């Protein structure tokens, strides 16, 4: 799936691609501009209306809404904003529709959501709302929901809504990072660089996304790197509470940060903290192809002790002459580059013949995109699954 970054604007429909926006897109963007200053109020009103008018939907959401309260509403708005970018939006919505199945979403739920969406927009966009705006939004929402409904129905014929997976290994790497290995109850097809939503038995309906830390293996096992974050219920449970024998649930694979193996371009991979997990999967993916394709990996951490996977990468570097690994440490560095990842990328550049792959905290990705562009990589050749973009934004409860 091709990403539609909302933060960096690499593929915003219409304007960036040199096309005039459609009349519906113009009207929709006017509504979005009007409600933007009251975004929190609009979101709260939408959910309140949804749960009051359709209380049966509340059970599909986690008990505490704080962690994801803007996911459903925000993704609806983003999808409508990019309504002109038909090909990319369709790919995104099909993936999203398939992913919705793990929440128990049915076709009959979409009209209720659409009703509350229109009511929230009418209340908070009085200047731009009217018959023209309502008609544009109804057309957009009808198209969006139908693509998702059709994708879910098609997927139901060939894949489960979720997979049960038993934890078979749990290794603490630092005081707040664990490598978790699971065995799915049935074959789980995915590509290196993708991620999956995970639900634990301790926090029902709380789904969190984690990248695969290995390429597909013959034994079918899946690996994840999990960092316990403050107030992170799921992550803290997986790091400090989970043990072998526990069973978690996995949603379908998602994400666009995969390698185009038809290209001979070099691969510049930048991973910060546990964002190094999908980078490791990408390295394994290239190695399994048996091609001598140049690959540069920058592994960023705050301190030396946070380079929990560096020995594994150095061993891969010793085995594969096409691979270079550079640790980057922000504070008290005793090995590698001392500083921030974007600085290191620019220091060792330029990289005009490379494709860029980024994974890590949102701020790191924002700064690294700029660094890669300034180092010679065209923005269209930079891949990431930053959750602030349309590519990774969840339209579902608990995403």
Secondary structure, DSSP 4 states (H G I P E B T S, - for coil): -----SSS-TT-TTTTTT-PPPHHHHHHHHHHHHHGGGHHHHHHHHHHHHHHH-GGGGGGS-S--TTTTTHHHHHHHHHHHTTT-HHHHHHHHHHHHHHHGGGT--GGGHHHHHHHHHHHHHHH-TTT-SHHHHHHHHHHHHHHHHHHHHHHHHHHTTS-S-EEEEEEEEEE-SSSEEEEEEEESS-----TT-EEEEE-TTSTT-EEEEEBSS---TT-EEEEEEE--TT-HHHHHHHHT--TT-EEEE---B-S----TT---EEEEEEEGGGHHHHHHHHHHHHHHT----EEEEEEESSGGG-TTHHHHHHHHHH-TTEEEEEEESSS-SSSEES-HHHHHHHH---TTEEEEEES-HHHHHHHHHHHHHTT--GGGEEE--TTSTTT---STT-
